[in-house]
């Protein structure tokens, strides 16, 4: 599970362009279910499906404060693992933590959102638990060890206007329910410069082994390096469907980059025929002090990791911020292939 931050992490970019990274620095890990992380793991993100909405209190036209006052206050911290949200349906990954920074990895939880303190609450939106585990053959060194994320919660709220929203999480307990505010609350439409679905992907160049004399450590901090460096993005975009992964496994602020690259490796091997997979690191010369690479800047990114699924005509079909499991990415790649006649 993603760990509780001591502070929000940011990428080292010019002050006027800074925004806080909600993907969370790991405080500690725990396996989600028995078998997760073991050598017999299937590698699919089968953890626990979302509980029923009927298991949670009805919003019933209440405001956020009324909803909070109706429940026992919780001591847990609920933090999102993404910051870029749009109007319409959104992918909303998040983590839950105790005050001692330990993880809560087995909660029955639902989210509720409101446009303002005065407007009625929308919800409940029950969350599933998603594993970041892969099959052993696709795990990098250090994966599933101390400092790496192993799972996360995922909900899918819909926002019908831009601007700030208020959020509350309600957790089911043996005695009833507890409520906690979501911190920070989502701000919809705050980062419009991130390359969007339907737009043409920026035609950037990515480094290949030939560019670094075959020394993959110069373009990949994963151990061992990923297999996603054979093609230069500018040579294949607009010609073939592409899965472009922005992540830095060894230097990741959020501690989910390594698992996400592992997930991409497994999906590439299992269903990636006909699709070009490319992994691009985050920092110039793999040095956080030298700022982010131009490829991320071209896509409008200042957080990590990100995955872009791009059609063979060069348009962005889907984008994913933060953690993603094998099953979700596999389904997205299968959809990419289907829509591109593969």
C-alpha positions as CSV (number, residue, x, y, z in Angstrom):
1,X,0.0,0.0,0.0
2,X,1.2,3.5,-0.7
3,X,2.7,5.1,2.4
4,X,2.0,8.2,4.4
5,X,4.0,11.2,3.3
6,X,6.0,13.3,5.7
7,X,5.6,16.0,3.1
8,X,4.2,16.2,-0.4
9,X,6.9,15.4,-2.9
10,X,7.6,17.6,-5.9
11,X,9.8,17.2,-9.0
12,X,12.6,19.7,-9.1
13,X,11.3,22.2,-11.7
14,X,11.1,26.0,-11.9
15,X,9.1,27.5,-9.0
16,X,6.4,29.0,-11.2
17,X,5.7,25.5,-12.6
18,X,5.7,23.6,-9.4
19,X,2.8,21.7,-8.2
20,X,2.6,19.2,-5.4
21,X,2.8,15.5,-6.2
22,X,0.0,13.6,-4.5
23,X,1.6,10.2,-5.2
24,X,2.8,9.4,-1.8
25,X,6.3,8.7,-0.4
26,X,6.4,5.2,1.1
27,X,6.4,5.0,4.9
28,X,6.3,1.2,5.1
29,X,4.7,-1.8,3.4
30,X,2.5,-4.7,4.2
31,X,1.2,-7.4,1.9
32,X,-2.4,-7.1,1.0
33,X,-3.5,-10.7,1.1
34,X,-1.8,-14.0,1.8
35,X,0.1,-15.1,-1.3
36,X,0.7,-11.5,-2.6
37,X,4.4,-11.2,-3.2
38,X,5.1,-14.9,-2.9
39,X,6.7,-16.8,-5.7
40,X,3.4,-18.4,-6.4
41,X,1.6,-15.1,-7.0
42,X,-0.4,-15.0,-10.3
43,X,0.7,-11.5,-10.9
44,X,-2.8,-10.3,-11.6
45,X,-4.2,-7.4,-9.6
46,X,-6.8,-9.6,-7.8
47,X,-7.0,-8.2,-4.3
48,X,-10.6,-7.3,-3.3
49,X,-13.5,-6.0,-5.3
50,X,-15.4,-2.9,-4.1
51,X,-18.1,-3.5,-1.5
52,X,-21.7,-2.6,-2.3
53,X,-22.8,1.0,-2.1
54,X,-25.7,-0.2,0.0
55,X,-23.3,-1.2,2.7
56,X,-22.6,2.5,3.4
57,X,-24.7,5.4,4.7
58,X,-26.8,7.2,2.1
59,X,-25.8,10.8,1.2
60,X,-29.5,11.6,1.4
61,X,-29.1,15.3,0.4
62,X,-26.7,15.9,3.3
63,X,-23.8,18.3,3.2
64,X,-20.3,17.3,3.9
65,X,-20.4,18.6,7.5
66,X,-23.7,16.8,8.2
67,X,-22.3,13.5,6.8
68,X,-19.2,13.9,9.0
69,X,-21.2,14.7,12.1
70,X,-23.4,11.6,11.6
71,X,-20.3,9.3,11.9
72,X,-17.6,8.7,14.4
73,X,-14.5,10.7,13.6
74,X,-11.7,8.5,12.3
75,X,-8.0,8.9,13.1
76,X,-6.9,7.7,9.7
77,X,-5.4,9.8,7.0
78,X,-7.0,9.4,3.5
79,X,-4.8,10.8,0.7
80,X,-5.2,10.7,-3.1
81,X,-2.5,9.3,-5.3
82,X,-3.2,11.5,-8.2
83,X,-3.7,15.3,-8.8
84,X,-4.9,15.6,-12.3
85,X,-8.7,15.5,-12.6
86,X,-11.2,16.5,-15.3
87,X,-14.9,16.9,-15.6
88,X,-16.6,13.6,-16.2
89,X,-15.6,10.2,-14.8
90,X,-12.2,10.0,-13.2
91,X,-9.8,7.4,-12.0
92,X,-9.1,8.1,-8.3
93,X,-6.4,6.1,-6.6
94,X,-5.7,6.7,-2.9
95,X,-4.2,5.4,0.2
96,X,-5.3,5.1,3.9
97,X,-2.9,5.4,6.8
98,X,-2.9,5.3,10.6
99,X,-1.4,8.2,12.6
100,X,1.7,6.1,13.3
101,X,2.3,6.1,9.5
102,X,1.3,2.4,9.2
103,X,-0.9,1.4,6.4
104,X,-4.6,0.4,6.4
105,X,-4.7,-2.1,3.6
106,X,-7.9,-4.0,4.3
107,X,-10.6,-1.3,4.8
108,X,-14.1,-1.4,3.4
109,X,-14.3,2.2,2.3
110,X,-16.5,4.5,0.2
111,X,-15.8,8.1,-0.9
112,X,-18.2,11.0,-1.0
113,X,-17.8,14.4,-2.7
114,X,-19.5,17.7,-2.7
115,X,-19.0,20.9,-4.8
116,X,-19.1,23.2,-1.7
117,X,-19.9,23.1,2.0
118,X,-23.5,23.9,1.2
119,X,-24.2,21.6,-1.7
120,X,-25.5,18.0,-1.3
121,X,-23.0,15.2,-1.1
122,X,-22.6,12.8,-4.0
123,X,-21.9,9.2,-3.1
124,X,-21.2,6.6,-1.8
125,X,-18.5,5.5,-4.2
126,X,-17.1,2.2,-2.8
127,X,-13.4,1.5,-3.6
128,X,-11.7,-1.6,-4.6
129,X,-8.3,-2.7,-3.5
130,X,-5.8,-3.2,-6.3
131,X,-2.5,-5.2,-6.1
132,X,0.7,-4.0,-7.8
133,X,2.2,-7.4,-7.7
134,X,3.5,-9.1,-10.9
135,X,4.6,-12.6,-11.7
136,X,8.1,-13.4,-10.4
137,X,9.7,-13.3,-13.8
138,X,8.7,-9.6,-14.2
139,X,9.8,-8.3,-10.8
140,X,12.7,-6.0,-10.7
141,X,15.2,-6.1,-7.9
142,X,13.7,-4.6,-4.8
143,X,10.2,-5.0,-6.0
144,X,7.8,-5.9,-3.1
145,X,10.5,-5.0,-0.7
146,X,10.9,-2.2,1.8
147,X,10.1,1.2,0.2
148,X,8.0,-0.1,-2.7
149,X,4.2,0.0,-2.9
150,X,2.3,-3.3,-3.1
151,X,-1.3,-2.1,-3.5
152,X,-3.7,0.8,-3.5
153,X,-7.4,1.7,-3.3
154,X,-9.3,2.8,-6.4
155,X,-12.6,4.6,-7.0
156,X,-14.2,6.3,-10.0
157,X,-16.0,9.6,-9.1
158,X,-17.6,11.9,-11.7
159,X,-17.1,15.6,-11.4
160,X,-19.5,17.9,-13.3
161,X,-17.7,21.1,-12.9
162,X,-14.1,22.5,-12.6
163,X,-12.7,23.9,-9.4
164,X,-12.2,22.6,-5.9
165,X,-14.3,19.8,-4.5
166,X,-14.7,18.5,-0.9
167,X,-14.2,14.8,-0.1
168,X,-14.9,12.5,2.7
169,X,-14.1,8.8,3.2
170,X,-16.3,6.6,5.3
171,X,-14.9,3.3,6.6
172,X,-17.0,0.4,7.7
173,X,-16.0,-0.9,11.2
174,X,-17.2,-3.7,13.4
175,X,-19.2,-1.1,15.4
176,X,-20.6,1.0,12.5
177,X,-18.8,3.6,10.5
178,X,-16.0,6.2,10.9
179,X,-15.5,9.2,8.7
180,X,-12.3,11.1,7.6
181,X,-11.8,14.1,5.3
182,X,-9.8,13.4,2.1
183,X,-6.6,15.5,2.2
184,X,-5.9,17.2,-0.1
185,X,-9.3,17.6,-1.8
186,X,-9.4,17.3,-5.6
187,X,-9.3,20.4,-7.8
188,X,-10.8,19.6,-11.1
189,X,-9.3,21.2,-14.2
190,X,-6.3,22.6,-12.3
191,X,-3.7,21.2,-14.7
192,X,-5.0,21.5,-18.3
193,X,-1.5,21.4,-19.9
194,X,-1.1,17.7,-19.3
195,X,-1.5,16.0,-22.7
196,X,-5.2,15.0,-23.0
197,X,-7.1,12.1,-24.4
198,X,-8.0,12.8,-28.1
199,X,-5.1,15.1,-28.6
200,X,-2.1,14.2,-30.8
201,X,0.8,13.0,-28.7
202,X,3.8,15.3,-28.7
203,X,6.4,13.8,-31.2
204,X,9.3,13.6,-28.8
205,X,12.5,11.5,-29.2
206,X,13.3,8.8,-26.7
207,X,16.7,7.3,-26.2
208,X,17.6,3.8,-27.4
209,X,20.6,1.6,-26.6
210,X,22.4,2.9,-29.6
211,X,22.3,6.4,-28.2
212,X,24.2,5.4,-25.1
213,X,26.6,2.9,-26.4
214,X,24.6,0.0,-25.2
215,X,24.8,1.1,-21.6
216,X,21.1,0.9,-20.5
217,X,21.9,2.1,-17.0
218,X,22.2,5.6,-18.6
219,X,18.6,5.5,-19.7
220,X,16.9,3.2,-17.1
221,X,17.3,3.1,-13.3
222,X,15.4,-0.3,-13.1
223,X,17.5,-3.3,-12.1
224,X,17.6,-5.0,-14.5
225,X,16.8,-2.4,-17.1
226,X,13.4,-2.8,-18.8
227,X,12.9,-4.3,-22.2
228,X,11.1,-1.1,-23.4
229,X,13.9,0.8,-25.1
230,X,14.2,-0.7,-28.6
231,X,12.3,2.0,-30.4
232,X,12.6,5.8,-30.5
233,X,9.1,7.2,-29.9
234,X,9.3,9.8,-32.7
235,X,10.0,7.0,-35.2
236,X,6.9,4.9,-34.3
237,X,4.3,7.5,-33.1
238,X,1.7,7.9,-35.8
239,X,2.6,4.5,-37.3
240,X,2.0,2.0,-34.6
241,X,0.0,1.9,-31.4
242,X,2.3,2.8,-28.5
243,X,2.3,2.4,-24.7
244,X,4.6,5.2,-23.3
245,X,5.6,4.8,-19.7
246,X,7.1,7.8,-17.8
247,X,8.7,6.4,-14.6
248,X,12.0,6.3,-12.7
249,X,12.1,3.1,-10.7
250,X,15.2,3.9,-8.6
251,X,14.5,7.6,-8.0
252,X,10.7,7.6,-7.7
253,X,9.3,10.1,-5.3
254,X,6.0,8.2,-5.0
255,X,7.6,4.7,-4.7
256,X,5.2,3.2,-7.2
257,X,7.3,3.7,-10.4
258,X,9.2,0.4,-10.0
259,X,6.0,-1.6,-9.6
260,X,4.4,0.2,-12.5
261,X,7.3,-0.6,-14.8
262,X,7.1,-4.2,-13.7
263,X,3.4,-4.2,-14.5
264,X,4.1,-2.8,-18.0
265,X,6.8,-5.5,-18.6
266,X,4.3,-8.3,-17.8
267,X,1.5,-6.8,-19.9
268,X,3.9,-6.2,-22.8
269,X,5.0,-9.8,-22.7
270,X,1.5,-11.3,-22.3
271,X,-0.6,-9.2,-24.7
272,X,1.7,-6.6,-26.2
273,X,2.1,-8.1,-29.7
274,X,1.7,-5.4,-32.3
275,X,2.1,-2.6,-29.7
276,X,5.3,-0.7,-29.1
277,X,6.2,-0.3,-25.4
278,X,8.6,2.5,-24.5
279,X,9.8,3.4,-21.0
280,X,11.2,6.9,-20.5
281,X,13.0,7.9,-17.3
282,X,12.1,11.1,-15.4
283,X,15.3,13.1,-14.6
284,X,18.1,14.4,-16.9
285,X,21.1,12.1,-16.5
286,X,19.1,10.2,-13.9
287,X,19.9,13.0,-11.5
288,X,17.0,14.7,-9.6
289,X,19.2,17.8,-9.2
290,X,19.2,18.3,-13.0
291,X,15.5,18.6,-13.4
292,X,12.9,16.6,-15.5
293,X,13.6,15.4,-19.0
294,X,12.2,17.3,-22.0
295,X,9.9,14.4,-22.9
296,X,7.9,14.9,-19.7
297,X,7.8,18.7,-20.2
298,X,6.4,18.1,-23.7
299,X,3.6,16.0,-22.3
300,X,2.9,18.7,-19.6
301,X,4.0,16.4,-16.7
302,X,5.5,17.2,-13.4
303,X,4.3,14.1,-11.5
304,X,5.3,10.5,-12.0
305,X,4.6,7.8,-13.0
306,X,2.3,8.3,-16.0
307,X,1.3,5.9,-18.8
308,X,-0.1,7.1,-22.2
309,X,-1.8,4.6,-24.6
310,X,-1.5,6.1,-28.1
311,X,-3.3,5.0,-31.3
312,X,-1.4,4.3,-34.5
313,X,-2.7,7.6,-35.8
314,X,-0.8,9.4,-33.0
315,X,-3.8,10.4,-30.9
316,X,-3.9,9.7,-27.2
317,X,-6.5,7.0,-26.4
318,X,-6.0,6.8,-22.6
319,X,-3.8,8.2,-19.9
320,X,-3.1,6.8,-16.4
321,X,-1.6,8.8,-13.6
322,X,0.0,6.9,-10.7
323,X,-0.3,3.3,-9.7
324,X,-1.9,0.7,-12.0
325,X,-2.2,-3.1,-11.7
326,X,-1.7,-5.8,-14.3
327,X,-5.4,-6.5,-14.9
328,X,-6.3,-2.9,-15.6
329,X,-3.4,-2.2,-17.9
330,X,-3.9,-5.5,-19.7
331,X,-7.5,-4.5,-20.4
332,X,-6.4,-1.1,-21.6
333,X,-3.8,-2.6,-24.0
334,X,-6.4,-5.1,-25.3
335,X,-8.7,-2.2,-26.0
336,X,-5.9,-0.3,-27.7
337,X,-5.2,-3.3,-29.9
338,X,-8.9,-3.8,-30.8
339,X,-9.4,-0.1,-31.7
340,X,-6.3,-0.3,-33.9
341,X,-7.3,-3.4,-35.8
342,X,-4.8,-5.8,-34.0
